[in-house]
């Protein structure tokens, strides 16, 4: 890739163009890990700084976007590995909006599909809070496979994990996410009857 | 169907990817099993939450590119200050002289003592202690005996010293290496400090410039105080204005860049940015 070659040679404008062109992609990766915009932007900046120092390792065999995605994924994983994990959430930690959202999700799956913008934001925020109680690897695999419909192969390429390792991690992550959500469902105690 | 089997099905793949047969099996079992019913409800809520979370995306802010480039420049300048390459460049001459010093020290340590030993051995082969002492003239047997003992003792001490020199040769090497490294670091730091000091001296600071102006205008003490206050006020006003307008200026620049980027081909856009950087560097140099 011409831009990468120019940037490697110290051409700052070429690197600026790389930042402009691939920012949306890097922000999408960072968004899998960070709930707040400032955190995602901070991580995205770190990704580009790291990519700049590692430009020499890009040999032009695969796509530049794939190479950058891998750097972004690993950088974000390392950033959240260094951060403290939040304690697990319980039903009493839910706000009124979040409680209502869960009631709706349980009452009728169709409501979730026809959700309003506000409900979508509440759901996204609650998902972020639940994910913050989980390990970085769990967060990544759940966001990619269950949130974005990524295949095992795509997760493997983005992380460098083997495909069988991705499957094992995904299985365990789903189990842990399900267990975390079950703790939230005990609110009111009457949810079981609303499922069917 | 056992409970564990249903939970395995829930965890093996994303809920949305399960086939009709699998969903039917889960439904039929969940209707009669409370534990699996809760598990299925949690799986459905999890899937909905993750879907909502994935649909929320952050767009880069308009200033993101500028911010990354500023951070890159900052990191590069910080890294350059301490890079080994820079140290090496700064201290090349000093390192050469240190290497020469170490070579001389090594020669003195390893070559000189061997020469002394050879001289002793040669002396030992040509003359005996008795010859030496008896050749001096009239001496008693006791004096001869004392002299022999003294020479033997001296030779033994010399040999012991050489043994110690051989055994501790690795220590000498280590010491030489440490001296070399310390010298390198000290020299590099001294040179960098000197260059920084010279650079600072070469650039007159604000106070110097003000003093020069005051001398040329022959300002009185009272006028100096007034002018200084006017300068200070103006500077703080301009700083405030710059801070206030910076986001607007950046936004205008970003919009102009965006329009230019659309008007030019990617190659022309790159070339244009290079030309702009060159012009801006020339402008900075010409100031």
Interface residues (C-beta under 8 A of the other chain):
Chain A: X3 X6 X11 X12 X13 X14 X15 X16 X17 X19 X20 X23 X24 X27 X28 X30 X31 X32 X37 X40 X41 X44 X45 X48 X49 X52 X102 X105 X106 X109 X112 X115 X120 X121 X123 X124 X126 X127 X128 X130 X131 X142 X143 X145 X146 X147 X148 X149 X171 X172 X174 X175 X177 X178 X179 X181 X182 X184 X185 X191 X192 X195 X196
Chain B: X7 X10 X11 X12 X14 X15 X16 X17 X27 X30 X31 X34 X37 X38 X39 X40 X41 X42 X43 X44 X45 X46 X47 X48 X49 X50 X51 X52 X53 X54 X55 X56 X57 X58 X59 X60 X61 X64 X65 X67 X68 X69 X71 X72 X75 X266 X269 X270 X273 X274 X276 X277
